[in-house]
Amino acid sequence: MIDVVATRLAPDLLDYREGWALQRRTHAAVVGGAPDALILCEHSPVYTAGKRTADDERPVDGTPVVDVDRGGKITWHGPGQLTGYPILRLPDRHEVVAFVRDLEALMIDVAAAFGVVGERVEGRSGVWVRTSEGWDKIGAIGLRVQDGVTMHGFALNCSNDLAPYDRIVACGIRDAGVTTLSALTGRTITPADAAPIVLQHFRDGVLGLAGQQKKVAA
């Protein structure tokens, strides 16, 4: 069973540091035997940098960056982006790649619900859409696994402003762009629109995790 610990969507934005502290508390509880957990939110605007972020990928205008303990590189979180933190026990430490594939499948299915075709790109995590010039990223993934339990998670661009990405090399990728569900469909699709679909996928056990069925608490 998965416990929905928090759902914080606009206008109730979640400060990133507050959310990170909530993740750590929830992670400790799951390690200690509590049910697997899910946090869904929209953050106040923030840049976060994973452990592999290079100096030349950071903002050059003095914009603050929060250095975090997940994998991956620098990215942006903020209003209009649905961020999810599934804090789950992995059945085996080798299941991390399978977990990433599950999160990609989740975002691909959510995008499909709005008529957007999301795809995987070989050698790159996340969810992408084809353009006339190549690929644009619509969903990002950054994880940490400690004591067999995941932290951090996924971010799906719904209706967020893309200007903050101009100040960084998002996810360390220099040869692709970034887009949103709203930009692709020509209508406003908010995190509040996408969140129920994400929750339904958890209820349906879409996150397979080596065949485990995980249910969202009512």
C-alpha positions in Angstrom: 0.0 0.0 0.0 1.2 3.5 -0.8 0.4 6.4 1.5 -0.1 9.8 -0.1 1.8 11.9 2.3 1.2 15.2 0.7 -0.4 16.8 -2.3 0.6 20.4 -2.6 -0.5 22.1 -5.8 -1.0 25.8 -6.8 -1.7 28.1 -5.2 -0.3 26.1 -2.2 3.3 25.9 -3.5 5.8 23.8 -1.6 9.1 25.4 -0.8 11.9 23.1 -2.0 13.8 22.9 1.2 10.6 22.1 3.1 9.8 19.4 0.6 13.2 18.0 0.9 12.9 17.8 4.7 9.5 16.1 4.2 11.2 13.6 1.9 13.9 12.8 4.5 11.4 12.3 7.3 9.2 10.1 5.1 12.2 8.1 3.8 13.2 7.4 7.4 9.7 6.3 8.2 9.6 3.9 5.2 13.0 2.5 6.1 11.6 1.9 9.6 8.6 -0.1 8.3 6.0 2.5 7.3 4.1 2.0 4.1 5.6 3.2 0.8 4.8 6.9 0.2 4.1 9.4 -2.5 4.5 13.2 -2.4 3.0 15.2 -5.3 3.6 18.9 -5.5 4.3 22.1 -7.3 7.4 23.9 -5.9 8.2 27.5 -5.5 10.7 28.4 -8.2 14.1 26.9 -7.6 17.1 25.4 -9.3 18.4 22.1 -7.9 21.8 20.6 -8.8 22.5 16.9 -8.6 25.9 15.5 -7.8 27.2 15.4 -11.4 26.4 19.1 -12.2 29.4 20.9 -13.8 30.2 24.5 -13.0 29.5 25.7 -16.5 26.0 24.2 -16.4 24.9 26.5 -13.5 23.3 29.9 -13.8 25.9 32.7 -14.5 23.7 35.5 -13.1 23.9 34.7 -9.4 20.6 32.8 -9.3 20.6 30.6 -6.2 21.0 26.9 -6.6 20.2 24.2 -4.1 22.7 21.3 -4.2 21.0 18.0 -3.5 21.9 14.4 -3.0 20.2 12.9 -6.0 21.7 11.7 -9.2 21.6 13.7 -12.4 22.5 17.3 -13.0 20.9 20.7 -12.7 17.2 21.4 -13.4 14.5 23.8 -12.5 11.3 23.2 -10.4 8.4 25.7 -10.1 4.8 26.5 -10.7 3.2 24.7 -13.6 5.4 21.6 -13.2 4.1 18.5 -11.5 6.8 17.0 -9.3 6.4 13.6 -7.7 8.5 11.9 -5.0 7.6 8.2 -4.7 9.4 6.9 -1.6 9.4 3.2 -2.2 11.2 0.1 -1.1 13.0 -1.5 -4.0 12.8 -5.3 -4.0 16.5 -5.5 -5.0 19.3 -2.9 -5.3 19.6 -3.9 -9.0 16.0 -2.7 -9.6 17.0 1.0 -9.9 17.0 0.8 -13.8 13.6 -0.9 -13.8 12.3 1.8 -11.4 13.5 4.5 -13.9 11.7 2.7 -16.7 8.5 2.6 -14.6 8.6 6.3 -14.0 9.2 7.0 -17.7 6.2 4.8 -18.5 4.1 6.7 -16.0 4.9 10.0 -17.6 4.4 8.7 -21.1 1.0 7.4 -20.1 0.0 10.8 -18.5 1.2 12.6 -21.6 -0.9 10.3 -23.8 -4.0 11.1 -21.8 -3.7 14.6 -23.2 -2.9 13.6 -26.7 0.9 14.0 -26.5 3.2 11.3 -27.7 6.1 10.9 -25.2 9.0 8.6 -26.0 12.2 7.3 -24.5 15.6 8.2 -26.0 18.4 5.7 -25.9 21.1 6.6 -23.4 19.0 9.4 -21.8 16.6 9.1 -19.0 13.2 10.9 -18.9 10.5 11.5 -21.5 10.9 13.2 -24.8 8.9 14.5 -27.7 10.0 14.6 -31.3 10.4 18.0 -33.0 11.4 19.0 -36.5 14.8 19.8 -35.1 15.3 16.7 -32.9 14.0 16.2 -29.4 12.5 18.3 -26.5 12.4 17.0 -23.0 9.0 17.0 -21.2 9.7 14.8 -18.2 12.8 14.5 -16.0 14.0 11.9 -13.5 16.5 12.2 -10.7 16.9 9.6 -8.0 18.7 8.6 -4.8 18.4 5.1 -3.2 19.5 4.7 0.4 18.9 1.7 2.6 16.9 0.1 -0.2 14.4 3.0 -0.3 14.1 5.6 -3.1 14.1 9.4 -2.8 13.5 12.2 -5.2 11.6 11.2 -8.4 10.1 12.8 -11.5 9.1 16.2 -12.8 6.5 16.6 -15.6 6.3 19.9 -17.4 2.6 20.8 -17.6 2.1 24.6 -17.9 5.3 26.1 -16.5 7.3 29.0 -18.0 10.3 27.7 -20.0 12.3 30.9 -19.6 14.2 29.6 -16.4 15.8 26.9 -18.5 17.5 29.6 -20.6 19.9 30.3 -17.6 21.2 26.7 -17.2 22.2 23.7 -19.2 19.2 21.6 -18.2 20.1 18.1 -17.1 23.5 18.7 -18.7 22.0 18.3 -22.2 23.2 20.9 -24.7 21.7 19.5 -27.9 18.0 19.3 -27.0 15.2 21.6 -25.9 12.5 21.6 -23.2 8.7 21.8 -23.6 5.4 21.4 -21.8 2.1 19.7 -22.3 0.4 23.1 -22.7 2.9 24.2 -25.4 2.4 21.0 -27.3 -1.4 20.9 -27.2 -2.2 24.7 -27.4 -4.3 24.6 -24.3 -3.5 25.0 -20.6 -2.9 21.7 -18.9 -2.0 22.3 -15.2 -0.4 20.0 -12.6 -3.9 19.8 -11.1 -5.1 18.3 -14.3 -2.3 15.7 -14.5 -2.2 14.8 -10.8 -5.4 12.6 -10.7 -4.0 10.6 -13.7 -0.8 10.0 -11.8 -2.7 8.9 -8.7 -4.8 6.6 -10.8 -1.7 5.0 -12.3 -0.5 4.3 -8.8 -3.8 2.8 -7.8 -3.7 0.6 -10.9 -0.2 -0.6 -9.9 1.5 0.8 -13.0 4.8 1.1 -11.2 5.6 -2.6 -11.5 8.8 -2.8 -9.5 9.5 -6.3 -10.5 5.9 -7.3 -10.4 4.9 -5.9 -7.1 1.4 -4.5 -6.9 1.4 -1.2 -5.0 -1.9 0.5 -4.1 -2.5 4.1 -3.1 -4.3 4.5 0.2 -7.8 5.8 -0.1 
